[in-house]
Amino acid sequence: MRLTKSHVVSGVLALALLGATGTAWYFAAQARTPAQRAEETEEPEDSVITVRVDQDQLIDTLEFDAVLDRTGDFSVPAPSAPEGIETALASKIPLEVGDEVKAGTVLLEVSGRPMIALEGDVPAYRDLEEGDTGPDVEQLQLALQQIYGTPKTGTFDARTATDLKKLYDSAGYDPAVNTTEETTEEDTETDTGTEEDTGEEGNTGGAQTSTVERTALPASEIVFLPDLPMQVSKINAQQSAPVAAEEAVMVLASGDWKLEAELDEEVASELSKLGEDAELEYGDGPLEETEVGGFELDVREVEDTEGEGDYSGEEGEEAATVEKTFAVFEFDADKVEGIDDLAPGEEQEVTLVQARSAEDALIVPLSALWTDSEDRTMLTVLDGDDETERQVEVDVTLRHEGRGVVVPVDGELAKGDEVVIAWRDRGNG
């Protein structure tokens, strides 16, 4: 289609009209009366931050950590290296902390040989073999008697050897055997031979040599424990590492359960002050649903390890010791669900309740409190839609973790009232 000159002129005039209309609307939208401009440039009013008064119970507490333990323990000494081996190594650690130890349990494997637990009061002090006699043989027989019914004779006889082999077989090891050469003399009265017709073998005078094997029990392979069953409390041995003769390879525990806590000065002072009246609760840990029993405070001298490695005293001078307070707590293990799963060394949180408010106490943030010129503790309350301020004097009867229980002294205060905790002025806003 061909555009004529009149068409072009009409289009230009239409665009000009639209532009003028848009400009007029823009300036009209930007127009403000003097009153409007004054209102927009006025500084904002001050604002406040408030919270509502709560009504509940507030409990003031102190928390500390305790460790599960038992009343009896036994340190298992490291054994000597097996014969022919220069350094004793922990070749297998079959137990974990918390595992039960009973008669026949292998505590540790050292250089391929076992350390087997049996019940007995006297540690093994010598190697035994068939034919030996003594009270230590009787102790071995009494220990085996609990498992296999071994008779107590006081002599390491064939029955004792058989039952000892059963013990080792059950543990997955071959028993130790001592091999000796023994010479037996034959009856020479029936020997009609002469020196001339006696061959080279006749020089023995009719004696015969035989090899004798006797079942043996090395002292390093048996651990007599005074009380079974026991429980693994700590393992010091490390896989494939040497076992030091002067150190215990593990610690076993038995007896009643207890909790032991090292106390800081604040908790120790509070427990000492409250004594039997102390109110205790369990927090996080395996004893959450159990009632806390009594406790005993124990002040001990312990080595000061804080500066360990920096000690520069004279040679031969004892390292510094400090006094620390410990608390031992009792509890009824029969009331603990899953008591068999407890292990020495587990941590348990204990809470000391210092004070409790009434169940319907008025509670505010401590940040809402302020002190006036007369040293009175005050709250600022905002009332109504117009947020009228009024001051209320209060007594603070309990504080805990940033909150406080308040009682009105002068003025009224109720649950849900808005109290000021901060002012935000226009200079900082």
Contacts in CASP RR format, 6 or more apart in sequence:
PFRMAT RR
TARGET T0000
AUTHOR 0000-0000-0000
METHOD contacts of the structure
MODEL  1
MRLTKSHVVSGVLALALLGATGTAWYFAAQARTPAQRAEETEEPEDSVIT
VRVDQDQLIDTLEFDAVLDRTGDFSVPAPSAPEGIETALASKIPLEVGDE
VKAGTVLLEVSGRPMIALEGDVPAYRDLEEGDTGPDVEQLQLALQQIYGT
PKTGTFDARTATDLKKLYDSAGYDPAVNTTEETTEEDTETDTGTEEDTGE
EGNTGGAQTSTVERTALPASEIVFLPDLPMQVSKINAQQSAPVAAEEAVM
VLASGDWKLEAELDEEVASELSKLGEDAELEYGDGPLEETEVGGFELDVR
EVEDTEGEGDYSGEEGEEAATVEKTFAVFEFDADKVEGIDDLAPGEEQEV
TLVQARSAEDALIVPLSALWTDSEDRTMLTVLDGDDETERQVEVDVTLRH
EGRGVVVPVDGELAKGDEVVIAWRDRGNG
32 40 0 8 1.000
43 426 0 8 1.000
44 426 0 8 1.000
44 429 0 8 1.000
45 426 0 8 1.000
46 423 0 8 1.000
46 424 0 8 1.000
46 425 0 8 1.000
46 426 0 8 1.000
47 423 0 8 1.000
47 424 0 8 1.000
48 382 0 8 1.000
48 387 0 8 1.000
48 420 0 8 1.000
48 422 0 8 1.000
48 423 0 8 1.000
48 424 0 8 1.000
49 420 0 8 1.000
49 421 0 8 1.000
49 422 0 8 1.000
49 423 0 8 1.000
49 424 0 8 1.000
50 382 0 8 1.000
50 418 0 8 1.000
50 419 0 8 1.000
50 420 0 8 1.000
50 421 0 8 1.000
51 364 0 8 1.000
51 365 0 8 1.000
51 368 0 8 1.000
51 418 0 8 1.000
51 419 0 8 1.000
51 421 0 8 1.000
52 415 0 8 1.000
52 416 0 8 1.000
52 417 0 8 1.000
52 418 0 8 1.000
52 419 0 8 1.000
53 362 0 8 1.000
53 363 0 8 1.000
53 364 0 8 1.000
53 413 0 8 1.000
53 414 0 8 1.000
53 415 0 8 1.000
53 416 0 8 1.000
53 417 0 8 1.000
53 418 0 8 1.000
53 419 0 8 1.000
54 362 0 8 1.000
54 363 0 8 1.000
54 364 0 8 1.000
54 415 0 8 1.000
54 416 0 8 1.000
55 360 0 8 1.000
55 361 0 8 1.000
55 362 0 8 1.000
55 363 0 8 1.000
55 415 0 8 1.000
55 416 0 8 1.000
56 359 0 8 1.000
56 360 0 8 1.000
56 361 0 8 1.000
56 363 0 8 1.000
57 356 0 8 1.000
57 357 0 8 1.000
57 358 0 8 1.000
57 359 0 8 1.000
57 360 0 8 1.000
57 361 0 8 1.000
58 356 0 8 1.000
58 357 0 8 1.000
58 361 0 8 1.000
58 363 0 8 1.000
58 398 0 8 1.000
58 400 0 8 1.000
58 403 0 8 1.000
58 404 0 8 1.000
58 405 0 8 1.000
59 353 0 8 1.000
59 355 0 8 1.000
59 356 0 8 1.000
59 357 0 8 1.000
59 400 0 8 1.000
60 353 0 8 1.000
60 354 0 8 1.000
60 355 0 8 1.000
60 356 0 8 1.000
60 398 0 8 1.000
60 399 0 8 1.000
60 400 0 8 1.000
61 351 0 8 1.000
61 352 0 8 1.000
61 353 0 8 1.000
61 354 0 8 1.000
61 400 0 8 1.000
62 266 0 8 1.000
62 267 0 8 1.000
62 270 0 8 1.000
62 351 0 8 1.000
62 352 0 8 1.000
62 354 0 8 1.000
63 283 0 8 1.000
63 349 0 8 1.000
63 350 0 8 1.000
63 351 0 8 1.000
63 352 0 8 1.000
64 261 0 8 1.000
64 263 0 8 1.000
64 264 0 8 1.000
64 267 0 8 1.000
64 349 0 8 1.000
64 350 0 8 1.000
64 352 0 8 1.000
65 261 0 8 1.000
65 347 0 8 1.000
65 348 0 8 1.000
65 349 0 8 1.000
65 350 0 8 1.000
66 259 0 8 1.000
66 260 0 8 1.000
66 261 0 8 1.000
66 327 0 8 1.000
66 329 0 8 1.000
66 347 0 8 1.000
66 348 0 8 1.000
66 349 0 8 1.000
66 350 0 8 1.000
67 259 0 8 1.000
67 260 0 8 1.000
67 261 0 8 1.000
67 345 0 8 1.000
67 346 0 8 1.000
67 347 0 8 1.000
67 348 0 8 1.000
68 257 0 8 1.000
68 258 0 8 1.000
68 259 0 8 1.000
68 286 0 8 1.000
68 342 0 8 1.000
68 343 0 8 1.000
68 344 0 8 1.000
68 345 0 8 1.000
68 346 0 8 1.000
68 347 0 8 1.000
68 348 0 8 1.000
69 233 0 8 1.000
69 253 0 8 1.000
69 257 0 8 1.000
69 258 0 8 1.000
69 259 0 8 1.000
69 260 0 8 1.000
69 344 0 8 1.000
69 345 0 8 1.000
70 231 0 8 1.000
70 233 0 8 1.000
70 253 0 8 1.000
70 254 0 8 1.000
70 255 0 8 1.000
70 256 0 8 1.000
70 257 0 8 1.000
70 258 0 8 1.000
70 344 0 8 1.000
71 254 0 8 1.000
71 255 0 8 1.000
71 256 0 8 1.000
71 257 0 8 1.000
71 258 0 8 1.000
72 253 0 8 1.000
72 254 0 8 1.000
72 255 0 8 1.000
73 233 0 8 1.000
73 251 0 8 1.000
73 252 0 8 1.000
73 253 0 8 1.000
73 254 0 8 1.000
74 225 0 8 1.000
74 226 0 8 1.000
74 227 0 8 1.000
74 230 0 8 1.000
74 251 0 8 1.000
74 252 0 8 1.000
74 253 0 8 1.000
74 254 0 8 1.000
75 248 0 8 1.000
75 250 0 8 1.000
75 251 0 8 1.000
76 107 0 8 1.000
76 108 0 8 1.000
76 115 0 8 1.000
76 223 0 8 1.000
76 248 0 8 1.000
76 249 0 8 1.000
76 250 0 8 1.000
76 251 0 8 1.000
76 252 0 8 1.000
77 245 0 8 1.000
77 248 0 8 1.000
77 249 0 8 1.000
78 88 0 8 1.000
78 110 0 8 1.000
78 237 0 8 1.000
78 243 0 8 1.000
78 244 0 8 1.000
78 245 0 8 1.000
78 246 0 8 1.000
78 247 0 8 1.000
78 248 0 8 1.000
78 249 0 8 1.000
79 88 0 8 1.000
79 110 0 8 1.000
79 115 0 8 1.000
79 220 0 8 1.000
79 221 0 8 1.000
79 243 0 8 1.000
80 88 0 8 1.000
80 220 0 8 1.000
80 245 0 8 1.000
81 87 0 8 1.000
81 88 0 8 1.000
81 110 0 8 1.000
81 111 0 8 1.000
82 88 0 8 1.000
82 110 0 8 1.000
82 111 0 8 1.000
82 112 0 8 1.000
82 113 0 8 1.000
82 218 0 8 1.000
82 220 0 8 1.000
83 218 0 8 1.000
85 111 0 8 1.000
87 111 0 8 1.000
87 242 0 8 1.000
88 110 0 8 1.000
88 111 0 8 1.000
88 242 0 8 1.000
88 243 0 8 1.000
88 245 0 8 1.000
89 110 0 8 1.000
89 111 0 8 1.000
89 240 0 8 1.000
89 241 0 8 1.000
89 242 0 8 1.000
89 243 0 8 1.000
90 108 0 8 1.000
90 109 0 8 1.000
90 110 0 8 1.000
90 237 0 8 1.000
90 238 0 8 1.000
90 239 0 8 1.000
90 240 0 8 1.000
90 241 0 8 1.000
90 242 0 8 1.000
90 243 0 8 1.000
90 249 0 8 1.000
91 109 0 8 1.000
91 110 0 8 1.000
91 111 0 8 1.000
91 112 0 8 1.000
91 240 0 8 1.000
92 108 0 8 1.000
92 109 0 8 1.000
92 112 0 8 1.000
92 239 0 8 1.000
93 108 0 8 1.000
93 109 0 8 1.000
93 235 0 8 1.000
93 237 0 8 1.000
93 238 0 8 1.000
93 239 0 8 1.000
94 106 0 8 1.000
94 107 0 8 1.000
94 108 0 8 1.000
94 109 0 8 1.000
95 101 0 8 1.000
95 105 0 8 1.000
95 107 0 8 1.000
95 108 0 8 1.000
95 232 0 8 1.000
95 235 0 8 1.000
95 250 0 8 1.000
96 232 0 8 1.000
96 235 0 8 1.000
97 232 0 8 1.000
97 233 0 8 1.000
97 234 0 8 1.000
97 235 0 8 1.000
97 343 0 8 1.000
97 344 0 8 1.000
97 345 0 8 1.000
98 231 0 8 1.000
98 232 0 8 1.000
98 233 0 8 1.000
98 342 0 8 1.000
98 343 0 8 1.000
98 344 0 8 1.000
99 231 0 8 1.000
99 232 0 8 1.000
100 229 0 8 1.000
100 230 0 8 1.000
100 231 0 8 1.000
101 107 0 8 1.000
101 117 0 8 1.000
101 225 0 8 1.000
101 228 0 8 1.000
101 229 0 8 1.000
101 230 0 8 1.000
101 231 0 8 1.000
101 232 0 8 1.000
101 252 0 8 1.000
102 117 0 8 1.000
102 228 0 8 1.000
102 229 0 8 1.000
103 117 0 8 1.000
103 118 0 8 1.000
103 119 0 8 1.000
103 143 0 8 1.000
103 146 0 8 1.000
103 147 0 8 1.000
103 228 0 8 1.000
104 116 0 8 1.000
104 117 0 8 1.000
104 118 0 8 1.000
104 147 0 8 1.000
104 167 0 8 1.000
104 170 0 8 1.000
104 171 0 8 1.000
105 116 0 8 1.000
105 117 0 8 1.000
106 114 0 8 1.000
106 115 0 8 1.000
106 116 0 8 1.000
106 117 0 8 1.000
106 171 0 8 1.000
107 115 0 8 1.000
107 116 0 8 1.000
107 117 0 8 1.000
107 223 0 8 1.000
107 249 0 8 1.000
107 250 0 8 1.000
108 114 0 8 1.000
108 115 0 8 1.000
108 237 0 8 1.000
108 243 0 8 1.000
108 249 0 8 1.000
108 250 0 8 1.000
109 115 0 8 1.000
110 220 0 8 1.000
110 243 0 8 1.000
113 173 0 8 1.000
113 218 0 8 1.000
113 220 0 8 1.000
113 221 0 8 1.000
114 168 0 8 1.000
114 171 0 8 1.000
114 172 0 8 1.000
114 173 0 8 1.000
114 221 0 8 1.000
115 220 0 8 1.000
115 221 0 8 1.000
115 222 0 8 1.000
115 223 0 8 1.000
115 249 0 8 1.000
116 167 0 8 1.000
116 168 0 8 1.000
116 171 0 8 1.000
116 221 0 8 1.000
116 222 0 8 1.000
116 223 0 8 1.000
117 223 0 8 1.000
117 225 0 8 1.000
117 228 0 8 1.000
117 230 0 8 1.000
118 140 0 8 1.000
118 143 0 8 1.000
118 144 0 8 1.000
118 222 0 8 1.000
118 223 0 8 1.000
118 224 0 8 1.000
118 225 0 8 1.000
119 142 0 8 1.000
119 143 0 8 1.000
119 146 0 8 1.000
119 224 0 8 1.000
119 225 0 8 1.000
119 226 0 8 1.000
119 227 0 8 1.000
119 228 0 8 1.000
120 139 0 8 1.000
120 142 0 8 1.000
120 143 0 8 1.000
120 224 0 8 1.000
120 225 0 8 1.000
120 226 0 8 1.000
121 139 0 8 1.000
121 224 0 8 1.000
121 226 0 8 1.000
122 135 0 8 1.000
122 136 0 8 1.000
122 139 0 8 1.000
122 224 0 8 1.000
123 223 0 8 1.000
123 224 0 8 1.000
124 136 0 8 1.000
124 217 0 8 1.000
124 219 0 8 1.000
124 220 0 8 1.000
124 222 0 8 1.000
124 223 0 8 1.000
124 224 0 8 1.000
125 136 0 8 1.000
125 219 0 8 1.000
126 136 0 8 1.000
126 219 0 8 1.000
127 216 0 8 1.000
127 217 0 8 1.000
127 218 0 8 1.000
127 219 0 8 1.000
128 136 0 8 1.000
128 137 0 8 1.000
128 140 0 8 1.000
128 156 0 8 1.000
128 216 0 8 1.000
128 217 0 8 1.000
128 219 0 8 1.000
129 156 0 8 1.000
129 178 0 8 1.000
129 214 0 8 1.000
129 215 0 8 1.000
129 216 0 8 1.000
129 217 0 8 1.000
130 156 0 8 1.000
130 157 0 8 1.000
130 158 0 8 1.000
130 160 0 8 1.000
130 161 0 8 1.000
130 214 0 8 1.000
130 215 0 8 1.000
130 216 0 8 1.000
131 155 0 8 1.000
131 156 0 8 1.000
131 157 0 8 1.000
131 214 0 8 1.000
132 155 0 8 1.000
132 156 0 8 1.000
133 154 0 8 1.000
133 155 0 8 1.000
133 156 0 8 1.000
134 154 0 8 1.000
135 154 0 8 1.000
137 154 0 8 1.000
137 155 0 8 1.000
137 156 0 8 1.000
137 160 0 8 1.000
138 152 0 8 1.000
138 154 0 8 1.000
139 224 0 8 1.000
140 156 0 8 1.000
140 160 0 8 1.000
140 164 0 8 1.000
140 217 0 8 1.000
140 222 0 8 1.000
141 150 0 8 1.000
141 151 0 8 1.000
141 152 0 8 1.000
141 153 0 8 1.000
141 154 0 8 1.000
141 160 0 8 1.000
142 150 0 8 1.000
142 152 0 8 1.000
143 224 0 8 1.000
144 150 0 8 1.000
144 160 0 8 1.000
144 163 0 8 1.000
144 164 0 8 1.000
144 167 0 8 1.000
145 151 0 8 1.000
145 152 0 8 1.000
147 163 0 8 1.000
147 166 0 8 1.000
147 167 0 8 1.000
148 163 0 8 1.000
148 166 0 8 1.000
148 167 0 8 1.000
149 163 0 8 1.000
150 159 0 8 1.000
150 160 0 8 1.000
150 163 0 8 1.000
151 159 0 8 1.000
153 160 0 8 1.000
161 214 0 8 1.000
161 215 0 8 1.000
164 175 0 8 1.000
164 215 0 8 1.000
164 217 0 8 1.000
165 175 0 8 1.000
165 215 0 8 1.000
167 175 0 8 1.000
168 174 0 8 1.000
168 175 0 8 1.000
175 215 0 8 1.000
175 216 0 8 1.000
175 217 0 8 1.000
176 215 0 8 1.000
176 216 0 8 1.000
176 217 0 8 1.000
176 218 0 8 1.000
176 221 0 8 1.000
177 213 0 8 1.000
177 214 0 8 1.000
177 215 0 8 1.000
177 216 0 8 1.000
178 213 0 8 1.000
178 214 0 8 1.000
178 216 0 8 1.000
179 211 0 8 1.000
179 212 0 8 1.000
179 213 0 8 1.000
179 214 0 8 1.000
180 211 0 8 1.000
180 212 0 8 1.000
180 214 0 8 1.000
181 209 0 8 1.000
181 210 0 8 1.000
181 211 0 8 1.000
181 212 0 8 1.000
182 209 0 8 1.000
182 210 0 8 1.000
182 211 0 8 1.000
182 212 0 8 1.000
183 207 0 8 1.000
183 208 0 8 1.000
183 209 0 8 1.000
183 210 0 8 1.000
184 207 0 8 1.000
184 208 0 8 1.000
184 209 0 8 1.000
184 210 0 8 1.000
185 205 0 8 1.000
185 206 0 8 1.000
185 207 0 8 1.000
186 205 0 8 1.000
186 206 0 8 1.000
186 207 0 8 1.000
186 208 0 8 1.000
188 205 0 8 1.000
188 206 0 8 1.000
191 206 0 8 1.000
225 252 0 8 1.000
227 254 0 8 1.000
227 255 0 8 1.000
228 254 0 8 1.000
229 254 0 8 1.000
230 252 0 8 1.000
230 253 0 8 1.000
230 254 0 8 1.000
231 252 0 8 1.000
231 253 0 8 1.000
231 254 0 8 1.000
231 343 0 8 1.000
231 344 0 8 1.000
232 250 0 8 1.000
232 251 0 8 1.000
232 252 0 8 1.000
232 253 0 8 1.000
232 343 0 8 1.000
232 344 0 8 1.000
233 250 0 8 1.000
233 251 0 8 1.000
233 252 0 8 1.000
233 253 0 8 1.000
233 343 0 8 1.000
233 344 0 8 1.000
233 345 0 8 1.000
234 250 0 8 1.000
234 251 0 8 1.000
234 344 0 8 1.000
235 249 0 8 1.000
235 250 0 8 1.000
236 247 0 8 1.000
236 248 0 8 1.000
236 249 0 8 1.000
236 250 0 8 1.000
236 251 0 8 1.000
237 243 0 8 1.000
237 249 0 8 1.000
237 250 0 8 1.000
243 249 0 8 1.000
253 344 0 8 1.000
256 330 0 8 1.000
256 333 0 8 1.000
257 331 0 8 1.000
257 333 0 8 1.000
257 336 0 8 1.000
257 339 0 8 1.000
257 342 0 8 1.000
258 328 0 8 1.000
258 329 0 8 1.000
258 330 0 8 1.000
258 331 0 8 1.000
259 287 0 8 1.000
259 328 0 8 1.000
259 329 0 8 1.000
259 331 0 8 1.000
259 348 0 8 1.000
259 350 0 8 1.000
260 326 0 8 1.000
260 327 0 8 1.000
260 328 0 8 1.000
260 329 0 8 1.000
261 326 0 8 1.000
261 327 0 8 1.000
261 329 0 8 1.000
261 350 0 8 1.000
262 324 0 8 1.000
262 325 0 8 1.000
262 326 0 8 1.000
263 271 0 8 1.000
263 297 0 8 1.000
263 324 0 8 1.000
263 325 0 8 1.000
263 326 0 8 1.000
263 327 0 8 1.000
267 352 0 8 1.000
268 297 0 8 1.000
268 325 0 8 1.000
268 327 0 8 1.000
270 278 0 8 1.000
270 352 0 8 1.000
270 354 0 8 1.000
271 278 0 8 1.000
271 295 0 8 1.000
271 297 0 8 1.000
271 327 0 8 1.000
271 352 0 8 1.000
272 297 0 8 1.000
274 352 0 8 1.000
276 294 0 8 1.000
278 295 0 8 1.000
278 352 0 8 1.000
279 352 0 8 1.000
279 353 0 8 1.000
280 292 0 8 1.000
280 293 0 8 1.000
280 295 0 8 1.000
280 329 0 8 1.000
280 350 0 8 1.000
280 351 0 8 1.000
280 352 0 8 1.000
280 353 0 8 1.000
281 292 0 8 1.000
281 350 0 8 1.000
281 351 0 8 1.000
281 353 0 8 1.000
282 288 0 8 1.000
282 289 0 8 1.000
282 290 0 8 1.000
282 292 0 8 1.000
282 348 0 8 1.000
282 349 0 8 1.000
282 350 0 8 1.000
282 351 0 8 1.000
283 348 0 8 1.000
283 349 0 8 1.000
283 350 0 8 1.000
283 351 0 8 1.000
284 348 0 8 1.000
284 349 0 8 1.000
285 346 0 8 1.000
285 347 0 8 1.000
285 348 0 8 1.000
285 349 0 8 1.000
286 336 0 8 1.000
286 341 0 8 1.000
286 342 0 8 1.000
286 346 0 8 1.000
286 348 0 8 1.000
287 331 0 8 1.000
287 336 0 8 1.000
287 348 0 8 1.000
289 336 0 8 1.000
289 337 0 8 1.000
290 331 0 8 1.000
290 332 0 8 1.000
290 335 0 8 1.000
290 336 0 8 1.000
291 331 0 8 1.000
291 332 0 8 1.000
291 335 0 8 1.000
292 329 0 8 1.000
292 331 0 8 1.000
292 350 0 8 1.000
293 329 0 8 1.000
293 330 0 8 1.000
293 331 0 8 1.000
293 332 0 8 1.000
294 329 0 8 1.000
294 330 0 8 1.000
295 327 0 8 1.000
295 328 0 8 1.000
295 329 0 8 1.000
295 330 0 8 1.000
296 327 0 8 1.000
296 328 0 8 1.000
297 325 0 8 1.000
297 326 0 8 1.000
297 327 0 8 1.000
298 325 0 8 1.000
298 326 0 8 1.000
298 327 0 8 1.000
298 328 0 8 1.000
299 323 0 8 1.000
299 324 0 8 1.000
299 325 0 8 1.000
299 326 0 8 1.000
300 323 0 8 1.000
300 324 0 8 1.000
300 326 0 8 1.000
301 321 0 8 1.000
301 322 0 8 1.000
301 323 0 8 1.000
302 321 0 8 1.000
302 322 0 8 1.000
302 323 0 8 1.000
302 324 0 8 1.000
303 319 0 8 1.000
303 320 0 8 1.000
303 321 0 8 1.000
303 322 0 8 1.000
304 319 0 8 1.000
304 320 0 8 1.000
304 321 0 8 1.000
304 322 0 8 1.000
311 319 0 8 1.000
311 320 0 8 1.000
329 350 0 8 1.000
333 339 0 8 1.000
333 342 0 8 1.000
336 342 0 8 1.000
355 398 0 8 1.000
357 363 0 8 1.000
357 397 0 8 1.000
357 398 0 8 1.000
357 405 0 8 1.000
361 397 0 8 1.000
361 398 0 8 1.000
361 405 0 8 1.000
362 405 0 8 1.000
362 406 0 8 1.000
362 407 0 8 1.000
362 408 0 8 1.000
362 413 0 8 1.000
362 414 0 8 1.000
362 415 0 8 1.000
363 403 0 8 1.000
363 404 0 8 1.000
363 405 0 8 1.000
363 406 0 8 1.000
364 379 0 8 1.000
364 403 0 8 1.000
364 404 0 8 1.000
364 406 0 8 1.000
364 419 0 8 1.000
365 402 0 8 1.000
365 403 0 8 1.000
365 404 0 8 1.000
365 421 0 8 1.000
366 396 0 8 1.000
366 399 0 8 1.000
366 402 0 8 1.000
366 403 0 8 1.000
366 404 0 8 1.000
367 402 0 8 1.000
367 421 0 8 1.000
367 422 0 8 1.000
368 379 0 8 1.000
368 380 0 8 1.000
368 419 0 8 1.000
368 420 0 8 1.000
368 421 0 8 1.000
369 377 0 8 1.000
369 378 0 8 1.000
369 379 0 8 1.000
369 394 0 8 1.000
369 396 0 8 1.000
369 406 0 8 1.000
370 377 0 8 1.000
370 378 0 8 1.000
370 379 0 8 1.000
370 380 0 8 1.000
371 377 0 8 1.000
371 378 0 8 1.000
372 378 0 8 1.000
372 391 0 8 1.000
376 393 0 8 1.000
376 409 0 8 1.000
377 393 0 8 1.000
377 394 0 8 1.000
377 395 0 8 1.000
377 396 0 8 1.000
378 391 0 8 1.000
378 392 0 8 1.000
378 393 0 8 1.000
378 394 0 8 1.000
379 391 0 8 1.000
379 392 0 8 1.000
379 394 0 8 1.000
379 406 0 8 1.000
379 413 0 8 1.000
379 419 0 8 1.000
379 420 0 8 1.000
380 389 0 8 1.000
380 390 0 8 1.000
380 391 0 8 1.000
380 392 0 8 1.000
380 419 0 8 1.000
380 420 0 8 1.000
381 389 0 8 1.000
381 390 0 8 1.000
381 391 0 8 1.000
381 392 0 8 1.000
381 413 0 8 1.000
381 417 0 8 1.000
381 418 0 8 1.000
381 419 0 8 1.000
381 420 0 8 1.000
382 388 0 8 1.000
382 389 0 8 1.000
382 418 0 8 1.000
382 419 0 8 1.000
382 420 0 8 1.000
383 389 0 8 1.000
383 390 0 8 1.000
387 418 0 8 1.000
389 420 0 8 1.000
390 411 0 8 1.000
392 408 0 8 1.000
392 410 0 8 1.000
392 411 0 8 1.000
392 412 0 8 1.000
392 413 0 8 1.000
393 408 0 8 1.000
393 409 0 8 1.000
393 410 0 8 1.000
393 411 0 8 1.000
394 406 0 8 1.000
394 407 0 8 1.000
394 408 0 8 1.000
394 409 0 8 1.000
394 413 0 8 1.000
395 406 0 8 1.000
395 407 0 8 1.000
395 409 0 8 1.000
396 404 0 8 1.000
396 405 0 8 1.000
396 406 0 8 1.000
397 404 0 8 1.000
397 405 0 8 1.000
397 406 0 8 1.000
397 407 0 8 1.000
398 404 0 8 1.000
398 405 0 8 1.000
399 405 0 8 1.000
406 413 0 8 1.000
END
